[in-house]
Amino acid sequence: MGQLCGRCMQLLQDFVAFIQRMSSDLVHGIKECLTLISKCSCLKQNSCKARQLYKPILQPHERVTAQEFLQHIETGFEMSPLGKDPLEALRTLAFSENPGLQQSAALYYLHMSQHMNIPLPVEHLEPFYALLRSTDLEVQQMSSLSLVNFLLEGNIDKELVVQMGLLEPILDLLESEDPTVQCNSCACTMILAVSESNREAIGAARGVTPLLSLANSYDPRVQQNAVGAILNLTQSEKIQQVLCKEGALLVLALLLESPDSEVQYYSCAALSNVAANVQHHEAMLRPGNRFLLRTLTSLLSSSVDKVSSQACVCLRNLATSADIQAEMVAEDVLSKLRSLLASGSEDVCRASIALLWILSQHPHNQDILACAELLQSLGMLLSAHKTDPVIVGHAACIIKNLSLSKNRQRITESPCVEGLLQTMLSTSIQEDSLCYVTSCLAELAKQEGATLRMVQWMDEPLTKCLVRLAGHLEHTEPSFHAASIIQHMIGHEKTMLLLKCHIGDIQAYLKKFLTHQEIRFQQLGIATFCRLREDPEFSLAFRKSQIAKLLEQVRQQTEETQELLRAAICHEDS
């Protein structure tokens, strides 16, 4: 075999040097990788197990305690689980390095959490710290589950759990690789987060990041509890800032498309809380990206009532500007709302009518809303929910908003007028909704077409209701509106026949109006008197009453006022 030439020898030497350099870089890269992996928290449990390949030595006092603990159980220890001796035994077992003893303590706490119906003393929380910090997976599972049970049953004060230092080990367990431990720790965090002080503690302990990570878990139990915990955290404006900074808006928006309706509901409710704060709207509705609006609109068609109603709430919180509302309308929100108004669920009807009320406040939406189909739906809703003050009040406000537009004729021809009149018979005078209903009817009564429609539906119960309301001057607005409705319907034969059955009550409220401090009441009383006086029966009744004297007093006061005004004006001119 011949020798290599100088050129080939140089190439071979260069190749060997190259391989050596590559090997050195590769080895260095492998070392760096292994070092980083070894420092990760996911290997903490495994590394502890590796160090515990030896069998922990059972200390003499632990052996005695375990034997006594067993004897207590066998002799009826469960009859008095919260005594001093059991507590000392549980402390010894919980702080032991022996996993078997820790498992005994954890198992007993789990048993207590499932059967105890009295508060757990503060001292019994101390062993939980050691159990939650245990390197044994079963101990972690049982102790975290027992803590969830205690919290759910109200056996432990939520603020006290944080004060006792248990929040840190609970949040550490969020990073466990075991789904059961993750599920339990998320549940603990979710329950603890119902307290404002606890929410701030969770945020300060950097509990938001692992929760957002677990919100994308493939385990449905873990995901539900993680998103539930995030929902509770969004009740704090301070934590909302932290959540938004950590990317929660995108996570929650994507979870709206989850196949799990519970996750959809929690995510939507969390976004509703954030949307209640206007400063987050820009981040939620990035220009050119209306993914959230489209997704929320699609959820209005959900077959799960609480999901569709929560989507309404979120859209309502976002609908703060005309531009956003225009985009909602463009996404065909109105057709979906019409379907929701016919829902058998009261919560869905309340949420959808509240969103519709927000949309009706902007003039550019009123022509679209005043379509025959939607007015028909509103009329049917009033008939079906005439005793619900929330639905009745919002519906009346919507109709009044629409009556200010050029579409009054459509309202007059719809079932809305009848629906509003009928609600007065079922609504308590103390309800704010009655004020909205009477205000809306009084506004409609200014239109002759609507007045004729009201007269058509008037009967004895409705007439009696209106006269009664007019006489309740302590409820100022409903009283004024009811009297205004009556005044506009005077002159129609049917109305006059119905009113003649209440001459005494009408005279009574007219006297109160004429002596009222507000000029609008005096003016309405005079106008009503003038119109009723044209009827012979009313005219005769008025002559026999004291109304003429009251009118004279009003005239004298008016003249005196005019003289004072003239004097004041002349003095000002001079």
C-alpha positions in Angstrom: 0.0 0.0 0.0 1.4 3.4 -1.1 2.0 6.4 1.3 -0.3 9.4 1.3 0.8 12.5 -0.4 1.4 15.7 1.6 -1.9 17.1 0.5 -4.0 14.1 1.5 -2.0 13.9 4.8 -3.0 17.5 5.6 -6.6 16.9 4.8 -6.6 13.9 7.2 -5.0 15.8 10.0 -7.6 18.7 9.5 -10.4 16.1 9.7 -9.1 14.6 13.0 -8.8 18.1 14.5 -12.3 18.9 13.4 -13.7 15.7 15.0 -11.8 16.5 18.2 -13.3 20.0 18.3 -16.8 18.7 17.6 -16.5 16.1 20.3 -15.4 18.6 22.9 -18.3 21.0 22.0 -20.7 18.0 22.1 -19.5 16.8 25.5 -19.7 20.3 26.9 -23.3 20.7 25.5 -24.3 17.4 27.0 -22.9 18.4 30.4 -24.8 21.8 30.3 -28.0 20.1 29.3 -27.8 17.5 32.2 -26.9 20.2 34.7 -30.0 22.2 33.7 -32.2 19.2 33.9 -30.9 18.2 37.3 -31.8 21.6 38.7 -35.5 21.4 37.5 -38.1 21.1 40.2 -39.7 18.1 38.3 -36.7 16.0 39.4 -36.9 17.0 43.1 -39.2 14.1 44.0 -37.2 11.6 42.0 -33.9 12.8 43.5 -35.4 12.4 46.9 -36.4 8.9 46.0 -33.0 8.2 44.8 -31.5 9.3 48.1 -34.0 7.1 49.9 -33.1 3.8 48.3 -32.1 2.8 51.8 -34.9 1.9 54.2 -35.4 4.8 56.7 -34.5 3.7 60.2 -37.5 3.6 62.4 -36.7 5.7 65.5 -37.6 4.1 68.9 -40.1 7.0 69.8 -41.7 6.6 66.3 -42.1 2.9 66.9 -43.8 3.5 70.2 -46.0 6.3 68.8 -47.1 4.1 65.9 -48.0 1.3 68.3 -50.0 3.6 70.5 -51.6 5.2 67.5 -52.8 1.7 66.4 -54.0 0.9 69.8 -56.0 4.2 70.0 -57.7 3.4 66.7 -58.5 -0.2 67.9 -59.9 1.1 71.2 -62.2 3.7 69.7 -59.8 6.6 69.0 -62.2 7.8 66.4 -64.7 8.7 69.0 -62.3 11.6 70.1 -60.0 12.3 67.2 -59.1 15.8 68.3 -57.6 15.2 71.7 -54.1 16.1 72.9 -52.7 12.5 72.6 -54.0 11.9 69.0 -52.5 15.3 68.0 -49.1 14.5 69.4 -49.2 11.1 67.6 -50.1 12.7 64.3 -47.3 15.2 64.7 -44.8 12.5 65.3 -46.0 10.5 62.3 -46.3 13.4 60.0 -42.8 14.8 60.7 -41.2 11.3 60.4 -38.8 10.5 57.6 -40.5 7.1 57.2 -43.1 7.2 54.4 -45.1 4.5 56.0 -45.7 6.5 59.1 -46.5 9.6 57.1 -49.0 7.6 55.1 -50.7 6.6 58.3 -51.1 10.2 59.4 -52.2 11.3 56.0 -54.7 8.5 55.8 -56.2 9.4 59.2 -56.6 13.1 58.2 -58.3 11.9 55.0 -60.7 9.8 57.1 -61.4 12.7 59.4 -62.1 15.0 56.5 -64.7 12.7 55.2 -66.6 12.2 58.5 -66.0 15.2 60.7 -68.6 17.9 60.9 -67.0 20.3 63.4 -64.2 22.8 62.9 -60.6 21.5 62.9 -58.6 23.1 65.7 -55.7 25.3 64.6 -53.1 22.9 66.1 -54.2 20.2 63.7 -53.0 22.3 60.7 -49.4 22.1 61.8 -48.8 18.5 60.7 -50.2 19.4 57.2 -47.1 21.3 56.4 -44.9 18.2 56.8 -47.4 16.0 55.0 -47.7 18.4 52.0 -43.9 18.7 51.9 -43.5 14.9 51.9 -41.6 13.3 49.1 -44.0 10.3 49.1 -46.6 10.6 46.3 -49.3 8.8 48.3 -48.8 11.2 51.2 -49.1 14.2 48.9 -52.3 12.8 47.3 -54.1 12.0 50.6 -53.0 15.1 52.5 -54.0 17.5 49.7 -57.3 15.7 49.2 -58.1 15.9 53.0 -57.3 19.6 52.9 -59.7 20.1 50.0 -62.4 18.2 52.0 -61.9 20.3 55.1 -62.0 23.5 53.1 -65.2 22.5 51.2 -67.0 21.5 54.4 -65.9 24.8 56.1 -64.0 22.9 58.8 -61.0 25.1 58.3 -60.8 28.9 58.1 -59.5 29.9 54.7 -57.4 32.8 55.9 -56.0 30.7 58.6 -54.6 28.2 56.1 -52.5 31.0 54.6 -51.5 32.4 57.9 -50.2 29.0 59.0 -47.8 29.0 56.0 -49.6 26.2 54.1 -50.0 28.3 50.9 -46.4 27.8 49.8 -46.4 23.9 49.9 -49.9 24.0 48.2 -48.5 26.1 45.3 -45.4 23.9 45.1 -47.6 20.9 44.5 -49.0 22.7 41.4 -45.7 21.7 39.8 -46.1 18.0 40.6 -46.2 15.6 37.7 -49.0 13.6 39.2 -52.5 14.6 38.0 -54.2 13.7 41.3 -51.8 16.0 43.2 -52.2 18.7 40.6 -56.0 18.4 40.8 -56.1 18.6 44.6 -53.7 21.5 44.8 -55.6 23.4 42.2 -58.8 22.8 44.1 -57.2 24.1 47.3 -56.0 27.2 45.5 -59.5 27.7 44.0 -61.2 27.5 47.4 -58.6 29.7 49.1 -58.9 32.4 46.4 -62.5 33.3 47.4 -60.9 35.6 50.0 -59.5 38.9 48.9 -56.5 38.7 51.3 -55.8 35.2 50.1 -56.0 36.3 46.4 -53.2 38.8 47.1 -51.2 36.2 48.9 -51.5 33.8 46.0 -50.4 36.6 43.6 -47.5 37.6 45.8 -46.4 33.9 46.0 -46.3 33.7 42.1 -49.1 31.2 42.0 -50.5 32.6 38.8 -48.0 31.1 36.4 -48.4 27.5 37.4 -52.2 27.9 37.3 -52.1 29.2 33.8 -49.9 26.3 32.8 -52.3 23.8 34.3 -55.2 25.5 32.6 -53.9 23.8 29.4 -53.7 20.4 31.1 -55.0 17.3 29.2 -56.6 16.1 32.5 -60.1 17.5 32.6 -60.2 17.5 36.4 -56.9 19.5 36.6 -58.0 21.9 33.9 -61.4 22.6 35.5 -59.9 23.3 38.9 -57.1 25.4 37.5 -59.5 27.6 35.5 -61.8 27.8 38.5 -58.9 29.1 40.6 -58.1 31.7 37.9 -61.8 32.7 37.9 -61.7 33.4 41.6 -58.4 35.3 41.3 -60.0 37.6 38.6 -62.3 39.0 41.4 -59.3 41.1 42.5 -58.4 44.1 40.3 -54.8 43.9 41.5 -54.4 40.2 40.5 -56.1 41.0 37.1 -53.1 43.1 36.3 -50.8 40.2 37.1 -52.9 37.7 35.1 -53.0 40.0 32.0 -49.2 40.5 32.3 -48.7 36.7 32.4 -50.8 36.1 29.3 -54.0 35.0 30.9 -56.3 36.8 28.3 -55.1 34.6 25.4 -55.3 31.4 27.5 -58.8 32.2 28.6 -59.9 33.2 25.2 -58.7 30.0 23.7 -60.4 28.0 26.4 -63.7 29.4 25.3 -63.5 26.8 22.6 -63.0 23.9 25.0 -65.3 20.9 24.6 -65.8 21.0 28.4 -68.7 23.2 29.2 -67.4 23.7 32.7 -64.1 25.1 31.4 -66.0 27.3 29.0 -68.1 28.7 31.8 -65.2 29.4 34.1 -63.1 31.0 31.3 -66.1 33.1 30.2 -66.8 34.2 33.8 -63.1 35.1 34.3 -63.1 37.2 31.2 -66.3 38.9 32.3 -64.6 40.0 35.5 -61.6 41.3 33.6 -63.9 43.0 31.1 -65.7 44.9 33.9 -62.5 46.9 34.1 -62.4 49.2 31.1 -58.7 49.6 31.1 -58.3 45.9 29.9 -60.6 46.4 26.9 -57.8 47.4 24.5 -55.8 44.3 25.3 -59.0 42.1 25.0 -60.0 43.6 21.7 -56.9 44.2 19.7 -57.5 46.2 16.5 -57.9 43.9 13.6 -58.3 40.8 15.8 -61.8 40.2 17.0 -61.4 36.6 17.9 -62.8 37.1 21.4 -66.0 38.9 20.1 -66.6 36.1 17.5 -66.1 33.4 20.1 -68.3 35.0 22.7 -71.0 35.5 20.1 -70.8 31.9 19.1 -71.2 30.9 22.8 -74.6 32.6 22.8 -75.8 29.6 20.9 -74.5 27.1 23.5 -76.9 24.5 24.7 -75.6 25.0 28.3 -77.6 27.8 29.9 -74.9 29.1 32.2 -72.4 29.3 29.3 -74.7 31.3 27.0 -75.8 33.6 29.9 -72.2 34.2 30.9 -71.3 35.0 27.3 -74.0 37.7 27.5 -72.5 39.1 30.6 -69.1 39.3 29.1 -70.3 41.0 25.9 -72.3 43.4 28.0 -69.2 44.4 30.0 -67.3 44.9 26.7 -70.0 46.9 25.0 -68.8 50.3 26.3 -68.4 52.1 23.0 -70.4 52.5 19.8 -67.7 50.9 17.7 -67.6 47.7 19.8 -71.4 47.5 19.7 -71.3 48.0 15.9 -69.0 45.0 15.6 -71.2 42.9 17.9 -74.2 43.7 15.7 -72.1 42.8 12.6 -71.4 39.4 14.2 -75.2 38.8 14.2 -75.6 39.1 18.0 -79.2 40.3 17.6 -80.5 37.1 16.0 -78.9 35.0 18.8 -80.4 37.3 21.4 -83.9 36.9 20.0 -83.5 33.1 20.5 -82.2 33.6 24.1 -85.2 35.8 25.0 -87.4 32.8 24.4 -85.3 30.6 26.7 -87.0 28.7 29.5 -84.1 29.7 31.8 -84.7 32.9 33.8 -80.9 33.5 34.1 -80.5 33.3 30.4 -83.4 35.7 29.8 -82.0 38.1 32.4 -78.5 38.1 30.9 -79.8 38.5 27.3 -82.2 41.3 28.1 -79.5 43.2 30.0 -77.2 43.0 26.9 -80.0 44.1 24.7 -80.6 47.1 27.0 -77.0 48.2 26.6 -77.2 48.0 22.8 -80.5 49.9 22.8 -78.9 53.0 24.4 -76.9 53.9 21.3 -79.0 55.7 18.6 -77.2 53.9 15.8 -78.6 50.5 17.0 -82.2 51.6 17.6 -83.4 51.2 14.0 -82.0 47.7 13.8 -83.4 46.7 17.2 -86.9 48.1 16.4 -87.6 45.2 14.0 -90.9 43.4 14.2 -89.3 40.1 15.3 -87.5 41.6 18.2 -90.5 43.6 19.4 -92.6 40.5 19.2 -90.0 38.7 21.4 -90.0 41.5 23.9 -93.8 41.4 24.2 -93.8 37.7 24.7 -91.0 38.0 27.3 -93.1 40.5 29.3 -96.0 38.2 29.2 -94.0 35.2 30.4 -92.0 37.0 33.1 -94.4 39.7 34.3 -93.4 39.1 37.9 -89.6 39.3 37.3 -88.5 42.9 38.2 -85.1 42.5 36.4 -86.6 41.4 33.1 -89.6 43.8 33.3 -87.4 46.7 34.2 -84.9 46.1 31.4 -87.6 45.4 28.8 -89.4 48.7 29.7 -86.1 50.7 29.3 -85.4 49.1 25.9 -88.9 49.9 24.7 -88.6 53.5 25.9 -85.2 53.8 24.2 -86.7 52.6 20.9 -89.8 54.8 21.3 -87.5 57.8 21.0 -86.6 56.8 17.4 -88.6 57.0 14.2 -89.9 53.5 14.8 -92.7 54.3 17.3 -95.3 52.9 15.0 -93.8 49.5 15.1 -93.8 49.5 18.9 -97.5 50.6 18.9 -98.4 47.7 16.6 -96.4 45.1 18.6 -97.4 43.2 21.8 -95.1 45.5 23.8 -97.9 47.9 24.9 -100.1 45.1 26.1 -97.1 43.4 27.9 -96.2 46.6 29.7 -99.8 47.2 30.9 -100.1 43.7 32.2 -96.9 43.9 34.2 -98.4 46.7 36.3 -100.9 44.3 37.7 -98.1 41.9 38.9 -95.4 44.4 40.0 -95.1 45.6 43.6 -95.1 49.4 44.0 -91.8 49.1 45.8 -90.1 47.7 42.8 -87.9 50.1 40.7 -89.2 48.2 37.6 -92.6 49.7 38.1 -91.1 53.2 37.6 -89.5 52.1 34.4 -92.8 50.6 33.1 -94.9 53.6 33.9 -92.3 56.0 32.5 -92.2 54.0 29.3 -96.0 53.9 29.0 -96.2 57.7 29.8 -93.8 58.4 27.0 -95.7 56.2 24.6 -99.0 57.8 25.6 -97.8 61.1 24.1 -98.5 59.4 20.7 -102.1 59.2 19.7 -101.6 55.8 18.1 -100.1 54.3 21.2 -102.9 55.9 23.3 -105.5 54.2 21.2 -103.7 50.9 21.6 -103.7 51.4 25.4 -107.4 52.2 25.4 -108.0 49.0 23.5 -106.4 46.9 26.3 -107.8 48.9 29.2 -110.2 47.1 31.6 -111.4 47.5 35.1 -108.3 46.0 36.9 -105.9 48.1 34.8 -107.9 51.3 35.4 -108.0 50.6 39.2 -104.3 49.9 39.1 -103.5 53.3 37.4 -105.7 55.3 39.7 -104.2 53.6 42.7 -100.7 54.3 41.5 -101.6 58.0 40.8 -102.7 58.3 44.5 -99.4 56.9 45.9 -97.5 60.2 45.9 -94.9 58.9 48.3 -93.7 57.0 45.2 -93.2 60.1 43.2 -92.3 59.0 39.7 -94.8 56.1 39.3 -97.5 58.4 40.7 -96.7 61.1 38.2 -96.4 58.7 35.3 -99.7 56.9 36.1 -101.6 60.2 36.3 -100.0 61.3 33.0 -101.2 58.1 31.3 -104.7 58.7 32.6 -104.7 62.3 31.4 -103.7 61.2 27.9 -106.5 58.6 27.7 -109.3 61.0 28.9 -111.7 61.7 26.1 -112.1 58.2 24.8 -115.5 56.8 25.6 -114.2 53.5 26.9 -111.8 55.2 29.3 -114.4 57.6 30.6 -116.7 54.7 31.5 -114.0 53.0 33.4 -112.8 56.1 35.2 -116.3 57.0 36.4 -116.1 54.0 38.8 -113.2 55.8 40.5 -114.4 59.4 40.7 -113.7 59.6 44.4 -110.1 58.3 44.1 -109.4 60.5 41.1 -110.6 63.6 43.1 -108.4 62.6 46.0 -105.2 62.4 44.0 -106.0 65.6 42.0 -106.3 67.5 45.3 -102.8 66.2 46.3 -101.4 67.2 42.9 -102.8 70.7 43.2 -101.2 71.2 46.6 -97.9 69.6 45.6 -94.7 71.5 45.9 -93.5 70.5 42.4 -95.0 72.7 39.6 -95.2 69.7 37.2 -97.7 68.0 39.6 -99.8 71.1 39.8 -99.8 71.5 36.0 -100.7 67.9 35.4 -103.5 68.2 38.0 -104.9 71.3 36.3 -104.7 69.7 32.9 -106.5 66.5 34.1 -109.2 68.6 35.8 -109.9 70.6 32.7 -110.3 67.5 30.5 -112.5 65.6 33.1 -114.7 68.7 33.7 -116.0 68.3 30.2 -117.9 65.2 31.3 -121.2 66.0 33.1 -120.7 63.4 35.9 -117.2 64.5 36.7 -118.2 68.2 36.5 -121.0 67.6 39.0 -118.7 65.8 41.4 -116.1 68.6 41.1 -118.7 71.2 42.0 -119.5 69.3 45.2 -115.9 69.0 46.2 -113.3 71.4 47.4 -111.3 71.4 44.2 -112.6 74.8 43.2 -111.1 76.3 46.3 -107.7 74.6 45.7 -107.7 75.9 42.1 -108.3 79.4 43.5 -105.4 79.0 45.8 -103.2 77.9 43.0 -104.3 80.9 40.9 -103.5 83.3 43.7 -100.1 81.8 44.3 -99.4 82.0 40.5 -100.3 85.6 40.4 -98.2 86.4 43.4 -95.3 84.6 41.8 -95.8 86.5 38.6 -95.8 89.8 40.4 -92.6 88.9 42.2 -91.0 87.8 39.0 -92.0 91.1 37.3 -90.5 93.1 40.2 -87.3 91.0 40.1 -86.9 91.5 36.3 -87.6 95.3 36.6 -85.0 95.6 39.3 -82.5 93.6 37.3 -83.1 95.8 34.2 -82.7 99.0 36.2 
